[in-house]
C-alpha cells in the first residue's frame, strides 16, 4: 500500500518483521468479507442454440463477463446460485469428465441427493443452487445444455481459503477517550485483544501505539468487548483492534518479546480499523441542602451520617465523590463508584465517613473512574489531576438538626392565630445560621397517620438554634379534613423542618406549607420519611358549657350504681379528627409507616387523594379496640 495511506477498506493487514532489533510494520488492504463464506450468483443466457454467455456474476474470479461458453472457476466450500435466463429451453447440467450428469435441470444427477451439496432447482429451470463440496469438486468437469451440445463450457475448481484461527470486527464509534468497544472477536487458541492508536500506521510503531489491552481471554468467541484504555485518547482518529496469541505459560501479556498477533492467510497480523470520535463525557447531578445525623420520628436514633445526590447521570463509569474544603485542600468526606448503566438520573447515597467538615458546605463531584489519580478513601486529599478530571459538581449545605417536640396542653380551645405549641430546635449549618428554615406542624388522621398535605401551624422564619419556638395556629388548606380550628380535645401532631429557599430572612412571618421539606439522609435508608421531625400529643380543653360536669344530670345518679363499674364506651372518640385511644396506642409505628409511603422530599406534597389508611396501623387499632 503506497505511503501507508488508509483507504475505504475496513480490514487491514499488518506485516510484522524483524530488523535491527525493531519491529517494522506495514499496512495493506484486505477484503471485508475475506474470512466469511459468501454465496456467489452467476447469470447465464443463451446465444441462440450455440453457446451460453456469462452476463453477470457477483465474483469476478468466476469468469469474464460477456464471453461465450467461458471456463468457470468455482471455489470449494462456497455455495453457488446459477440464474439460467434461457430457462427450460436450455436446461443446465453439470457433468463429470465422462459426460455423466452430476447435477441437472433436466434429469436426475448423482449428487442431487447429497445433503452437503443441497441441490435446489426451480420448477421452471430458471435457477439452481448448490454447495461445491470436496467430493463434488473431485468429479466436476463441465457444464452444458441438455438439448444443445455446442452450449458447453469447462469448470475449474480451486481450494477454498482455510478458516483463520482468529477474527476481529470493530465499528466506528464515539468515546470520551477512556474506553472503546470491539463488536466481536474470535480467538481459537485464546489470548489477548489489544487496541492500537493511529501511530500503528503513521509511525509504523506497533509497540508505542498500544493504548488498551484485555485480560487473558480463553479460546472462544466474544461480543461487545469493552477495553479500558491505559492511555486515554484526546483526539479523534483511526484505531486498530488486534488479537494476540498467548505464547507463554503465564497469563501476562509479553508483546513484543512474546504473544505475537494472530496472522491472516498471507502471514500478516490480523487487525481491523475503526474511526473513533472523541467527545466530552456527559454527566449531571443535583445536590441540595440537606440534613443528616438528625432527629426523625421514624427512629429513636438520629440518622447515620450520609448525603444524597439526586438525578445522577453519567455516560462513563464514574465515582461520586463528596468533599469539603480544608484551607485550600479538597478533603474526601465519602465516595462510591458506579457503572455508567447505574447512573441514569438515579439517586445515590454516599456515607459521610470523614465528618471533620460536617456540618457545613460540601460538594458532590462526578469523576470518571479511569481518571482518578489514586484509590481514594475518606479523609484523603484530592489531587490536582483528579480535580481537573471532574465532569460536573454541585454544592450544598449539610446540616445537623434536632427537634424536641414535647407533649403539651392548653386550658382553652386553640383558635386561629393562637400559639398552637412550642418546640425546641437545635440547628447547625456550620456557618453560624446562614441557612433559614421554618417549623411546620402537620395533623394526623383517625388512624394516627401523618397527613402530609395539611398543616395546622408554622413558626416564623428561623436560623440557628431556636429554643421555645412558638408555632402559630393556621389552617392550610382551609378545607382540610384533619386540620380543623379551633382545636379541642387530644390529638397527635408532627413537627417538621422546612427549608426557606426564597431568601426570606429570619424573623419574618411564615405561612404553613410555603417551603419544601429539608431532606434528612441516613446511610442505610437514604432520605428518611418527613425529613427532620418529632411527634407530640397536644391537648386543648373543651369550654362548651354543655360538657361541664357540674351541669351533667348524671351527677344525680346514686354513687353506688353498678353501671358505674362498666367500662366506659370510648367508641365516639374515633369519630372526630382527634388521635383516638386506639390509634394513639399504635403510636410512632403508624406515623412512620405512613410517612414512608406518602411524604415526598422534593418540595411537592402528595395530594389528599393519595392518602390511604396504613393497613398495618389499622389492623393494630382494630385489635386493640376489641
Buried (B, 14 or more C-beta within 10 A) or exposed (E): BEEBEBEEEBBBBBBBEEEEEEBEBBBBBBEEEBBEBEEBBBBBBBEEBEBBBBEEBEBEEBBEBEEEBBBBBBBBBBBBBBBBBBBBEBBBBBBBEEEEBBBBBBEEBBBBEBEEBEBEBBEEBBBBBBBBBEEBBEBBBBBBBBEBEEBBBBBEBEEBBEEBBBBBBBEEBEBBBBBBBBBBBBBBEBBBBBBBBBBBBBEBBBEEBBBBBBEBBEEEEBEEBEBBBEEBBEEBBBBBBBBBBBEEEEEEBBBEEBBBBBBBBEEBBBBBBBBBEBEEBEBBBBBBBBBBBBBBBBBEEBBBBBBBBBBBBBBBBBBBBBBBEEEEEBBBBBBBBBEBEEBEEBEBBBBBBBBEBBBBBBBBBBBBBBBBBEEBEBEBEBBEEBBEBBBBBBEBBBBBBBBBBEEBEBEEBBEBEBEBBBBBBBBBBBBEBEBBBBBBBBBBBBBBBBBBBBBBBBBBBBBBBBEEBBBBBBBBEEEBBBBBBBBBBBBBBBBBBBBBBEEBEBEEEBEBBBBBBBBBBBBEBBBBBBBBBBBBBBBBBEEEEEEEEEEEEEEEEEEEEEEEEEEEEEEEBBEBBBBBBBBBBBBBBBBBBBBBBBBBBEBEBBEBEEBEBBEEBBEBBEEEBE
